[in-house]
């Protein structure tokens, strides 16, 4: 067994987090796997036990777990600024790319060839969401009780249009009560259990003492909480002063703050809530545009929840919030507002709550509510797949057989052959372009 690696300089960590922000494709599973390979196996910056402990905490939180995991590891290594840098660099490359792609989408989306590509991509998105439901369901629905929770969540959304936060709350209550009545039905799976046995020593090893900055301090907790509330509340107040409380930018800030607090189960789980608000309530974009945005989000690095940048951009552009002569600036401001308010709570959860987690490792008291919420997420994602399928398979009241075939092929590629999301989107885009060319 080799000796422990040398301590990591802040500059070295910064370079790694920047690189990760540009190559973090593959959704949360791929991003977490990539971080595990780099941080645990290759660089040995953190032991597997400490890495999985951080991951378990991030999975209990609302928000993008991969982003929060990067923030947590960065914070554990280099304090508050280490966490801010790690989390910000995980998100910023994706924000810049999505602003650019959103501009291309709005400026050139009506060009026939571009429209044909987007038309081909839509069925792939249906397949991606359906595959996500299948993947989460296989991992989550381990018994009849959890299947019933998933079915109830689907019916609540599809039939009764229940607000997503109420579904999350209801599932959490069921899990809390059920975990006491029938704990075996709500037990967490063991897929994230810590590894045992000997391992290569790491900079932050199993027995490495908690660094001073990661030890709980009531004063530090209160200060960080105050800073977070001032940043969020102050920015929201400035938007309200500039555009009024009912102005779209202010409502974006308020809406995406609420969305950030109910994103249990990943981005696919919160998308129905975003559809309810951004499409149906505020009219920032259409359902068809939401599908296109999801395809763009899947094709760029960073967390999938970055689709909120696309939503914000289209809201600023389509409503010409800064006037018809400043559409790009209006869209860019919308993207920044949506991203800021979506991710601010995640930073607060890690920077303020991390010391409590380091002090109480392996506490599984929230396991049963999390299990129930994740089961409900399956029903929510199935509802999202049905919603998207209705938009794609039956446009203008007629069946689109070509879209159904493309979606079926994409689903087989994703589930049966485990082909990546980006190749599936690229192949579907090419099929749409070829179909347009042949019709021409």
GICOR-V593147 format. One record per helix or strand of 2 or more residues. SS is the DSSP state (@ for helix, = for strand). FROM is the first residue (numbers start at 1). TO is the last residue. Records with the same first field share a line. If there is no record, write none. Layout:
# GICOR-V593147
SS->FROM-TO ; FROM-TO
This chain:
# GICOR-V593147
@->10-23 ; 27-42 ; 48-60 ; 65-108 ; 112-140 ; 144-158 ; 164-181 ; 183-186 ; 212-214 ; 218-243 ; 248-260 ; 267-281 ; 287-298 ; 304-318 ; 324-359 ; 367-393 ; 395-397 ; 401-415 ; 421-439
